[in-house]
Amino acid sequence: MRLLDTLDKNRERPLVIAGPCSAESCEQMLATAKELNHERVDYYRAGIWKPRTRPGSFEGYGKKALPWLKEAKDTYGFRTCTEVAKTEHVEAALDADVDLLWVGARTTTNPFAVQEIAEALAGVDVEVLVKNPINPDLSLWMGGIERLKRKGITKIGAIHRGFSIYAKSNFRNQPLWQIPLELKRNCPDLPVICDPSHICGRRDIIFDVSQKALDLNFDGLMIETHINPDVALSDAAQQLTPVVYNETIHALELSLANPDSQSRIHLSEYRNTIDDLDTELLQILRSRMDIVEKIAAYKKEHKISIYQKERWAKILTKSNNKAEQMDLDTKFVQDIFRAIHQSSINLQEKIIRKR
């Protein structure tokens, strides 16, 4: 069974990839594989080559570790997968009978590196997943996928592992769910799985992010699993023990990709109502911008400054208070009003500066 076959749209459970962040020894690989629930693992993963930010960090054992992955496959019957970043990685992994390869986030960022991998895979019948680039750049992510497709590779999917942003966060990498959802919208037949381990960076919130991904109809999960995470040579904080992994997978609730006909009728009614409300929102915004145009014309005639600090402060305070009264997320409401305010400023500038 191949990747696209496993990701049946009427599936009873998500596709799951599990295994250690890094292959550290044959004993570690076999012990982890033995304890995993074999009915809930589609691919057994391990990092053979580990791209690290700083030199001197553990960068994997390279080709030496491939036989350990192969032995886990032969012993327990798992299909296997690993990350590749160069032509020699691809060749070595294929020689070791690895079933699925993925392109890592750092590699996706570099079109030259992705092209090199694509050329090495030309004519090879293998499954390939492409992780999102480190930065939130949908075009770069899609570009990596397109480079593989242009070389005739058809078994392709994507991995959402979150994005690096310069801000304090509860996550190691911000999920920014709208980006993978936009990828799914642009590529509706592309399987997209979520990597909660790299999004979270810590094991205590992996279940919540995994459930969120399934609620958003992601096709599967990649969860790092180690027989003894506390002594792992890489990413120790984000790896689950096999026992916790098995419990996590068992507890996750899968949203149906294709609900029954009665459910579709109910959803259709709700969605029609939302469509009507969205139209009303747009009409209200249009009416608001009509008023903004009149304000701009008045300010231009009387040489009044576009930005009125006191007025903007009152709008924010009022919207915040109203949001609280209506039990709405105040940050969400303020983000909306900031976007509306910026558009109003832009429109006024356009009108006032027009000669």
N, C-alpha and C positions, 0 to 999 in steps of 0.2 A: 504494500500500500504506500502511495506517495503522498506528499504534502497536500496537494489539492484534493486528493481523494479523502484524506483524513478530515479535511475541513469541509465536511458535508454541511450544507446550509441547514439541514434538518437534524443536525447532530444532537446527541443526548448529553454531551459534555464538551468542554473546550479542548482543543489540542494543548498539550502541556510538554514543555521542555524542562528538564530538571537535571541537576548535577552540580558538581563543585565549580566555583569560580575558576580555580586552577587545578590542573592535574599535578599533585605533589608527590605521589608515590603510587606504585601498583597496589599496595595494601589499602591506601586511602580510597582509591578509585573502586576497588572491589567491595570494600566494606560499605561505602555509601550506596553503591548500586544494589547490594544485597538487601539493604533495609528499606528501599523505596517500594511503594506499592506499585507493582509492575502493571496493574490494570489502569493506573492513572498517570503513566509516563509514556509519551509517544517517542521522545528522543532523549538520550542521555548525553549531557553536555559536559565539556571541560575545556578550560583555556589552556592551550598548548603553547601559544606565543602570546605574551601579555604586554601590550603597549603601555608604558608607564610615563607619567608626567615628568618624574625626576630620575636621572640615572642612579643606579645603586639599589633601586627597589627591585623586588622579585619580578622578573620578566618571563617566568615560565621556564620549563626545561626543554622546550623545543622538540625536535624530532625524537629525542630520547623518550618522551612521554607518550608518543602515539601508540606504541605497543600496549601501554596500560589501558588506553581507551579501547583498543581492539580486543583486549582480553575481557574487559567488562562486557563488551558486545557479544563475544563468543560464549561467555559464561552464562549471561542472564538474558540474552536474546534482544537486547535493546538495539534500536537504530541509534546512530551516534551523530554528534555534530560538534563543530568547533569553529573558532574565528580564524579568518585568514586576512592577511594584509599585503602579501607579496606573492609573486609568481611561484617562488620556491615553497611557500606555505601551501598553496593550492596543490602543487604536484605531490608534495609529501603527504598531505591529507588524503588525496585520492588514492595514492599507493597504499595507504593504511586502511582503505575501505571505509572511510568516513562517508556517511549518507547525506549529510546536509552541511553546508558551509554558511557562515554569516560574515558580512562585512561590518566591522565595528564602527562606532560613532566617529572616532578620530580619522579613520580611513575614508568614510563617506564624505568628510569635509574636504578631502583632496581629490579632485576629479582625475588627476594623473594616476593616482594610485588605484582608483576604481576602474579606470580604463585598462590598466595593466592586468587587474584581476579578471576583467571581462574577456580580455584577449586570451588569457591563460585557460579560461573555461569554454572558449568557443568550440562547439562540436561535442562537448561533454554533457551527458545526460545526468545532471546532478541538481539537487534542490539548493536554492540560494535565498537567504534572507538579508535584507539591507537595513541596518539600524539607522535611526535618524541622526543627522549630523549634530555635533555638540551644540551649536548655536541654533536658535529657532529660525530655520531657513527651509521652507517647504520646497522651493524650487531646487535647492541643492539636493534634497532628499529624493525628489522625483527624478532629478538628473542622474543620480546614481543608478536608480532602477532602470531608466531608459538606456543607459550605457550597456547594461547586461542584456536587455531585450534586443538591442541592435546586434548583438553577437549571437543571436539565435537561442538564448537561454529562455525557456518557457516556464519552468517551475520556480517562480519567483514570489516572494512575500516580503513583508516589511516588519520591523520590530520598533515599537515605540519605547524608548528608554529614558525619556525626559530630556530637558534642555538645561544647559548651564547658563545661569543669569547672575549678574553681579548684584545680588540682593540677599538679605538674610531670609531664610526660608525653613519651613518644617521638613523640606525634602532635600535630598542630596542633589537631585536634578528636578527642576520644576516640570510637572506633567504637561502643562499647557495643552489640555485635551483638544482644544479647537484645531490644533495643527494636524494631529493624526486623523481627526474626523474630516478635515478638509481633504486630506490625502485619500481617505475612503470615498469621499464624494467625487473626487477627480478620477479615481481608479476603482470603480465599484466591484470589479472582479478580483482585485488584489487582496490576498489574505493579509491581515494585519494583526499581529499579536503584541501583547504588552509585556515589558520587562519590569515588574514592580521592584525587583531587587535594586536595580540601579536608580530608579526613581526615588525610592525610599532612603536607601543608604543605611537603614537600620531595620532590624527584623520585626519590631513591635507593631509597625503599621503596614506590613506587607499584605496582610489579609484585607484591610480596608481598601487599599489601592487595587488589589486583584479583583475585589468585588465591584469596585467602580468600573474597571475595564470591562468586566462581563456585562454590567448593566448598560454600558455603552455599545454592546454588541461587538466587542473585539473577538477575534477568532480563536485566541488562545493566550497562553501565558508562558513566560520563561522565568523560572524561579531557581535561584542558586541554593544548592543543598549540599551540606558537608557533614561527614560523620562526626566531626568535632569542630564546630565553627570557631570556637574561642582560640584555637591554635592554628587557624588557617593562615597561609602565607600571603594571602591577598583578600581584601574586602571581607574581613572576618565579621564585622558588625552586621552585614546585610544577608548573611547566609543562615538558612534554617537547618536544624537537624532533620534527618529523614522522618523521625516520629512527628515532629511539628509540621513538616511538609505534608505528610499523609493526612493529618488532622485538618490542615488548612484546606486542602483540595476537597476533602469530604464535606467541609462546612460551607463551601462556596455555593451560591445559588445561581443557576444558569437561566438567563432570560431567553425565552424562545425567539429565535430569529424569524420564524414563520408562525405566528400565533394562529389559533383556530379561527374559523369564519365568524363565530359570535364575538370573539375578542376583537377581530378586525372591524366589525360593525361599530362596537363601542368606541374603539380608538378613532375611527373615522368621524364619529359625531364630535368627539372632543377636538380633533384636529380642525374640523370645519369651524368650530367656535373660535379656536386660536387664530385661524386665518382671517376671520371677520374682525377680531380684535386687533390683529396686526395691521389690517387695512385702516382701521380707525386711528391707530397710533400714527401711521404715516400721514393721514389727513390732518391730524392735530399738529404734527411737525411742520407740514406745509403751511398751515395757518399761522404757526408761530414765526416761521421765517418771513411770511408776508409782513408781519408786524415789525420784525427786525429790519426789513428793507425801509420801512417808513421811518423807523428810529434813525437809521443811517442817513437818510436824506435830511432829516431834521438836524442831526449833529453836523452834517456837512455845511448846511446853510448857516448855522449859528456857531461854527468853529468850536464844537465841543469835543473833548477827548473821547476816543472810542472806548477805552477801558475805564470803567467806573468801579473802583475797588470796593466802595461801601455797598453799592448795589449787588455786586457779585457775592460779597460776604452774606448779605441778607438772603439771597437765593439759596446758597449752600445751607445756611442755618434752617431756613424754612423747609427745604426739601428733606433735610435730616430729621427734623421734628415730625414731619408728615409720615416719613418712612417708618419711624418708630411707632407712631399711632396706628399705622396700617399693618404692622408686623412684617415689614419688608426688610431685607438685608440693607443696612444703611450704606455699606461700602458699595454695593451694587448700584444703589440709587445715586450716590455721589459720582460714581464713575460715569453713569449715564448723563448727569447734568454737566459734568466737566466736558464731555464730548459735545453736548449741545451748545455749551457756552463757547467752546473753541470754534465750532462751526459758525456761530453767530458773529464772533470777532472777525473770522476770515471773510464772511460776507460783507460786514460793515467796511472792512479795509478795502475790499474790491470796489464797493460803491463810492466810498469817499475819495479814493485815490484816482478814480476814473475821471479823466478830463473831458 
